[in-house]
Amino acid sequence: MRFLLIALLLANLALFLYVRGEDAPPAPPPPQIAADRIVLLKSLTEGEPWPAAPALPAPPPTLPTPPPESATACLEWGPVADVLLDSARNALSRIPDIGAYQETRHQASARSWLVSIDGFGSRTAATNRLNELRRQGIDDISVLEPGESGSAFALSLGVFSSEQGAQSRVASLNERRVSGIRVAPRGGSASVFFILSNATPALEQHLRELLPRFVDSAVQSIACPPLQSS
């Protein structure tokens, strides 16, 4: 009985598959090729090989990288104080094959600021002006010798550690109608550096031999600055 039931199920399954195959739509035909749109580029004769594919363009040539330019080196000697400048120039003139050199000036920062009235032709004139100011109640005044203030006598109205303090003193004196006041830095000495373009070991040795004669000076190698127009 079980065998007949299994046979019946298999027969029904085969019938179902057969009926479904008959009802399935036919497969679509392949796309048609338009013969009028086909262009024959070249016909090959018997035994002629197929043409090779076109070669790709060659890459552009690689340009060689230029070597980096090395900066020209110079020797710098200094600082040399103004009072020793002539001696330094004479010492350089005695060095053989020294070549061209430049002088650069550096101004040191002021250590103090002087408030003064300048332009007195004699000590008597400066003293008379000092007494006038003291009668106005202005103190902290003294007479400056020509060597301290320039080529003439002057009156010192105070020395200050900052320019702001000096300007405050000037403002106070202006309120009392004191004229002819000036503010000047003090202690900012100038110095000179020599820059020599012929940077050879022999020249460097000559410069180092000058160091004991010029205190605080030194020799070092630097990049050459642009030439200064004369």
Salt bridges, closest charged atoms under 4 A:
GLU48 OE2 - LYS42 NZ 3.22
ASP82 OD1 - ARG105 NH1 2.73
ASP86 OD1 - ARG89 NH1 3.74
GLU103 OE1 - ARG89 NH2 2.89
ASP118 OD2 - ARG182 NH1 2.87
GLU132 OE1 - ARG129 NH1 3.14
GLU145 OE2 - ARG123 NH2 1.69
GLU204 OE2 - ARG208 NH2 2.93
GLU209 OE1 - HIS206 ND1 3.97
